[in-house]
Amino acid sequence: MDATTATCPVTQGRDDRKSGKLADANVRPAPGSRVVGAFGPAREILRSPKVRQAGASAEQVDLSNPGEISFFFLDGDLHRKRRAAVAGLFAPKTIVTRHHAVMHRTMDSIVAKLQRLGSAPLDELSWQMAVDVAADIVGLTESDSNENLARRVKAVLDSSMERKPGRINEIIFNIKRLVRVARLWKHDLAPAIEARRKEPRDDVISFLVKENFSKKGIIMECMSYGGAGMMTTREFIVMCAWHLFEKPELQQRFLTGDEDDQFAILEEILRLEPVASMLHRRAAENTEDMAEGEVLCVSIRDANTDEAITGPCPYELDPDRAKRMKVVGPYLSFGDGPHRCPGAQVALHETRIFLDRMFRLPGIRLVAEPDITWNPYIQGYELRGAVVACDPA
Ligand code: HEM
């Protein structure tokens, strides 16, 4: 029996997912969409040039003014060009020569803070890492302090959880959000733009300034990096830490393994606990498998646990799985095709560095487990309330 067809009756049925039940109960594909959960067809849809971005309010986006919309919503040539312009910021060489320094600097301050205070909320620490790294890529470098920038970005992005049904609530919500965006503009975005006008650098804002993007366009693009790069990585770091705290053998393997093995562990956790649960696409023309106008919902959770590609026991955390099955480690957790996450490697590196340094701290322990809740606006899990503690320096 070869490795791909082996069965494991001993562990059949083990489910290592922490977000599985919550997702099963809450995932809501876009109304009227056709759910595709088999890995092969799902990947094909994401790779197809005959589909367009859908879901995440894509239908309400006015495509007639591409300078005012995030490239997340663009397709075709325009999308390719916008991505190509910032591709260097995510290149493997840039990660090592530039982003590693940011990641280690942030970890220096996180470690100092944790050793000084004795304990701290884990999602606040992971948020600081996610914000610092993405802010450097975006070019948000003129703020009064990294902590204040993190607080202001959080106020804008986390506001979706405060949304309540009803017209009055919607008006209040919109006013509050406008005030928060205005604060971010004044303290963070405007000074960054001003600095780039004088002296362009290698970051997203420099590109937007060079291309004469409007104020609205710059805010939209920067906020989409915040949502795509900061909120996702915050959850991913806490999820990985939770698994590693709970499984001493896995933690030991993480701390003694080389970088590749550490990535294999993180990617396998992400396969089981994808931060994004679904991706939507609209068919732009009739094909053998799609009718023009049809909306398809690619279920990342289903595709990532499709036995045809995972091998047996798909719900088991097995860091050797991807190598054995000759598949890319995160499966579809970073998407695929033209919109595949450009920040995938950045996210893996910052998570690896965060966990590697945190787990080596003397006395490191999880003193409160996270509560896991569902954010219906982003259709993903959120982990809050985890507290880590360590010995003083
Ligand atoms: C664990 C962390 C992350 C996860 C799980 C994640 C997941 C994803 C997924 C699934 C997509 C595809 C969306 C689609 O196909 O419609 C995506 C796109 C994107 N991600 Fe990430 N991401 C992460 C981190 C990051 C980071 C760190 C950055 C940047 C600093 C980033 C920036 C983006 C951008 C700009 C897009 C839009 C790409 C496009 O539409 O062409 N992401 N991400």
Residues whose N, C-alpha, C, O or C-beta is under 5 A from the ligand:
A	BS01	HEM	F71 F72 A134 I137 A228 G229 T232 T233 F236 V275 A276 L279 L332 S333 F334 G335 P338 H339 R340 C341 P342 G343 A344 V346 A347
